Amino acid sequence: MWPHALTAALGIWLMLAPAVLGYGGAAHHIAGPLIASCAVIAWWQVTRGLRWINVLLGLWLLAAQWVLGYGASLAGMNSMITGALLAGLSFIKGKSEKPFGGGWRELLRPPGV
């Protein structure tokens, strides 16, 4: 669960970073809540797959420096570092306690078998 907590903290940091570091960044105000929300939802084992959205958002943050024209600014460096950390932490699955579901096979199984 610790990778998901750190990922949620990164999302909160992205929301706070423009005010703390003193730059304008509407993209961080959009990506931050999405990252934090996906991380909190992925805390539970049954919704753990949602962490893959944070991998995509981390890759977006890595590319945002060039797409949004941050250049070598403070916003660009923050975006790159946060994106790399986010993508790396999102690959850590976490401990599985028990399996869930069973796919279509379980739906097609006769009752009582």
SULHU-V720636 format. One record per residue. RES is the residue in one letter. SS is DSSP state (helix for helix, strand for strand, loop for the rest). PHI is phi in radians with two decimals (none if undefined). Layout:
# SULHU-V720636
res=<RES	RES>
ss=<SS	SS>
phi=<PHI	PHI>
This chain:
# SULHU-V720636
res=<M	W	P	H	A	L	T	A	A	L	G	I	W	L	M	L	A	P	A	V	L	G	Y	G	G	A	A	H	H	I	A	G	P	L	I	A	S	C	A	V	I	A	W	W	Q	V	T	R	G	L	R	W	I	N	V	L	L	G	L	W	L	L	A	A	Q	W	V	L	G	Y	G	A	S	L	A	G	M	N	S	M	I	T	G	A	L	L	A	G	L	S	F	I	K	G	K	S	E	K	P	F	G	G	G	W	R	E	L	L	R	P	P	G	V>
ss=<loop	helix	helix	helix	helix	helix	helix	helix	helix	helix	helix	helix	helix	helix	helix	helix	helix	helix	helix	helix	helix	loop	loop	loop	loop	helix	helix	helix	helix	helix	helix	helix	helix	helix	helix	helix	helix	helix	helix	helix	helix	loop	loop	loop	helix	helix	helix	helix	helix	helix	helix	helix	helix	helix	helix	helix	helix	helix	helix	helix	helix	helix	helix	helix	helix	helix	helix	loop	loop	loop	loop	loop	loop	helix	helix	helix	helix	helix	helix	helix	helix	helix	helix	helix	helix	helix	helix	helix	helix	helix	loop	loop	loop	loop	loop	loop	loop	loop	loop	loop	loop	loop	loop	helix	helix	helix	helix	helix	loop	loop	loop	loop	loop>
phi=<none	-1.08	-1.13	-1.26	-1.16	-1.15	-1.15	-1.09	-1.12	-1.13	-1.11	-1.15	-1.05	-1.09	-1.24	-1.52	-0.98	-1.04	-1.31	-1.26	-1.59	1.35	-2.38	-1.54	-2.73	-1.16	-1.11	-1.23	-1.28	-1.58	-1.23	-0.99	-1.12	-1.12	-1.14	-1.10	-1.13	-1.10	-1.16	-1.18	-1.15	-1.32	-1.07	-1.45	-1.09	-1.21	-1.93	-1.08	-1.12	-1.18	-1.13	-1.19	-1.14	-1.21	-1.11	-1.12	-1.16	-1.13	-1.15	-1.08	-1.12	-1.17	-1.46	-1.07	-1.02	-1.60	-1.16	-1.63	1.28	-1.19	1.20	-1.68	-1.48	-1.11	-1.11	-1.15	-1.15	-1.09	-1.13	-1.15	-1.14	-1.14	-1.11	-1.15	-1.11	-1.10	-1.10	-1.15	-1.18	-1.28	-1.37	-1.41	-1.30	1.81	-1.37	-1.77	-1.60	-2.70	-1.33	-2.07	1.26	3.06	1.37	-1.15	-1.01	-1.21	-1.22	-1.54	-1.25	-1.11	-1.06	1.44	-1.68>
